[in-house]
Amino acid sequence: MKPGTIIFHKDFKFSDGAIKDKYLVVLGRRDDGVILVAKTTSKGHRYRLDFGCQSGNRYPAFYLSQGSCCFPLCTWICLDEFYELKQTLLMQSMVAGSVFRFGEIESTLARDLQFCAKDSDDISSHQEAIIDGDLSPV
């Protein structure tokens, strides 16, 4: 999976233990099979309606307006929490039918998203290195 790939994960487990169906966007991957993702939301009460990067906000995000990619609604990619998933487990979940590939964000926009994520105060240096090692082409 390359940066900008959008997956739908049934029963995604959040860091607080909650479980919910969720769209995730791939930000980068390491050679050892770790994939860095960010969750999304279409509930924008915390966010601005400015297209693109909103990394300087209290709730950092990347805003995709309706029609700018495959999401049917206006969508914010949340950049206040990042998840590292194992590619082997993700592929097993795809075979089992609990994870689906939904679409892609075009590469230029995916690269903008990656740089926006790197600008978030909530990303670790380790996670930033994952993005640096897998930057989307221009």
ZALO-848551 format. One line per field, with one value per residue (C-alpha): residue number from 1; residue in three letters; x, y, z. Coordinates in steps of 0.1 Angstrom, whole numbers, plus 5000, padded with zeros to 4 digits. Example, Ala and Ser with C-alpha at 12.3 -4.5 7.8 and 13.67 -1.06 7.14 Angstrom:
pos <- [1 | 2] .
code <- [ALA | SER] .
xx <- [5123 | 5137] .
yy <- [4955 | 4989] .
zz <- [5078 | 5071] .
***
This chain:
pos <- [1 | 2 | 3 | 4 | 5 | 6 | 7 | 8 | 9 | 10 | 11 | 12 | 13 | 14 | 15 | 16 | 17 | 18 | 19 | 20 | 21 | 22 | 23 | 24 | 25 | 26 | 27 | 28 | 29 | 30 | 31 | 32 | 33 | 34 | 35 | 36 | 37 | 38 | 39 | 40 | 41 | 42 | 43 | 44 | 45 | 46 | 47 | 48 | 49 | 50 | 51 | 52 | 53 | 54 | 55 | 56 | 57 | 58 | 59 | 60 | 61 | 62 | 63 | 64 | 65 | 66 | 67 | 68 | 69 | 70 | 71 | 72 | 73 | 74 | 75 | 76 | 77 | 78 | 79 | 80 | 81 | 82 | 83 | 84 | 85 | 86 | 87 | 88 | 89 | 90 | 91 | 92 | 93 | 94 | 95 | 96 | 97 | 98 | 99 | 100 | 101 | 102 | 103 | 104 | 105 | 106 | 107 | 108 | 109 | 110 | 111 | 112 | 113 | 114 | 115 | 116 | 117 | 118 | 119 | 120 | 121 | 122 | 123 | 124 | 125 | 126 | 127 | 128 | 129 | 130 | 131 | 132 | 133 | 134 | 135 | 136 | 137 | 138] .
code <- [MET | LYS | PRO | GLY | THR | ILE | ILE | PHE | HIS | LYS | ASP | PHE | LYS | PHE | SER | ASP | GLY | ALA | ILE | LYS | ASP | LYS | TYR | LEU | VAL | VAL | LEU | GLY | ARG | ARG | ASP | ASP | GLY | VAL | ILE | LEU | VAL | ALA | LYS | THR | THR | SER | LYS | GLY | HIS | ARG | TYR | ARG | LEU | ASP | PHE | GLY | CYS | GLN | SER | GLY | ASN | ARG | TYR | PRO | ALA | PHE | TYR | LEU | SER | GLN | GLY | SER | CYS | CYS | PHE | PRO | LEU | CYS | THR | TRP | ILE | CYS | LEU | ASP | GLU | PHE | TYR | GLU | LEU | LYS | GLN | THR | LEU | LEU | MET | GLN | SER | MET | VAL | ALA | GLY | SER | VAL | PHE | ARG | PHE | GLY | GLU | ILE | GLU | SER | THR | LEU | ALA | ARG | ASP | LEU | GLN | PHE | CYS | ALA | LYS | ASP | SER | ASP | ASP | ILE | SER | SER | HIS | GLN | GLU | ALA | ILE | ILE | ASP | GLY | ASP | LEU | SER | PRO | VAL] .
xx <- [5000 | 5014 | 5009 | 4974 | 4957 | 4924 | 4912 | 4879 | 4885 | 4856 | 4859 | 4890 | 4904 | 4913 | 4941 | 4914 | 4901 | 4869 | 4860 | 4843 | 4842 | 4867 | 4883 | 4921 | 4946 | 4981 | 5009 | 5039 | 5053 | 5086 | 5105 | 5098 | 5060 | 5049 | 5022 | 5016 | 4979 | 4957 | 4920 | 4893 | 4861 | 4833 | 4821 | 4838 | 4826 | 4862 | 4878 | 4880 | 4867 | 4900 | 4911 | 4943 | 4967 | 4954 | 4984 | 4986 | 4951 | 4943 | 4930 | 4954 | 4939 | 4940 | 4907 | 4894 | 4863 | 4835 | 4846 | 4883 | 4889 | 4868 | 4852 | 4815 | 4815 | 4837 | 4864 | 4891 | 4922 | 4929 | 4966 | 4964 | 4968 | 4987 | 4985 | 5012 | 4997 | 5015 | 5011 | 5008 | 4979 | 4962 | 4965 | 4950 | 4921 | 4916 | 4914 | 4890 | 4868 | 4871 | 4894 | 4887 | 4907 | 4884 | 4904 | 4934 | 4943 | 4963 | 5000 | 5005 | 4978 | 4991 | 5025 | 5009 | 4992 | 5025 | 5042 | 5012 | 5014 | 5051 | 5042 | 5018 | 5029 | 5015 | 5037 | 5068 | 5102 | 5099 | 5066 | 5080 | 5109 | 5084 | 5069 | 5104 | 5113 | 5082 | 5074 | 5048 | 5062 | 5055] .
yy <- [5000 | 5033 | 5067 | 5081 | 5046 | 5047 | 5016 | 5009 | 4989 | 4972 | 4971 | 4993 | 4994 | 5030 | 5038 | 5042 | 5007 | 5018 | 4998 | 5013 | 5010 | 5036 | 5049 | 5051 | 5068 | 5054 | 5080 | 5057 | 5023 | 5008 | 4979 | 4957 | 4958 | 4986 | 5009 | 5043 | 5054 | 5082 | 5080 | 5102 | 5119 | 5136 | 5153 | 5187 | 5205 | 5208 | 5217 | 5246 | 5243 | 5254 | 5229 | 5211 | 5213 | 5225 | 5213 | 5245 | 5240 | 5227 | 5196 | 5192 | 5178 | 5177 | 5187 | 5172 | 5189 | 5168 | 5158 | 5163 | 5126 | 5094 | 5103 | 5110 | 5136 | 5164 | 5146 | 5155 | 5133 | 5136 | 5143 | 5142 | 5105 | 5080 | 5042 | 5017 | 4986 | 4954 | 4948 | 4910 | 4914 | 4940 | 4917 | 4888 | 4911 | 4919 | 4882 | 4877 | 4906 | 4929 | 4954 | 4968 | 4990 | 5020 | 5042 | 5066 | 5102 | 5113 | 5115 | 5153 | 5156 | 5126 | 5142 | 5174 | 5153 | 5136 | 5170 | 5182 | 5151 | 5157 | 5193 | 5180 | 5184 | 5149 | 5129 | 5111 | 5113 | 5076 | 5080 | 5110 | 5088 | 5063 | 5091 | 5104 | 5069 | 5067 | 5101 | 5101 | 5112 | 5147] .
zz <- [5000 | 4990 | 5007 | 5000 | 4999 | 5017 | 5035 | 5052 | 5084 | 5101 | 5139 | 5140 | 5175 | 5187 | 5212 | 5239 | 5233 | 5215 | 5184 | 5153 | 5115 | 5102 | 5071 | 5074 | 5051 | 5046 | 5053 | 5048 | 5052 | 5063 | 5046 | 5076 | 5069 | 5093 | 5078 | 5093 | 5090 | 5102 | 5108 | 5092 | 5101 | 5083 | 5115 | 5112 | 5143 | 5155 | 5122 | 5097 | 5061 | 5046 | 5020 | 5028 | 5057 | 5091 | 5112 | 5133 | 5148 | 5182 | 5163 | 5134 | 5103 | 5065 | 5049 | 5017 | 5004 | 4988 | 4952 | 4958 | 4960 | 4964 | 4997 | 4992 | 5020 | 5031 | 5051 | 5076 | 5080 | 5117 | 5125 | 5162 | 5165 | 5143 | 5141 | 5131 | 5116 | 5105 | 5068 | 5073 | 5097 | 5074 | 5044 | 5065 | 5074 | 5038 | 5029 | 5058 | 5046 | 5076 | 5057 | 5022 | 4999 | 4993 | 4970 | 4967 | 4971 | 4941 | 4946 | 4948 | 4973 | 4992 | 4994 | 5008 | 5034 | 5043 | 5049 | 5068 | 5091 | 5096 | 5108 | 5134 | 5171 | 5178 | 5155 | 5169 | 5153 | 5147 | 5128 | 5109 | 5098 | 5083 | 5062 | 5052 | 5040 | 5017 | 5004 | 4976 | 4942 | 4930] .
***
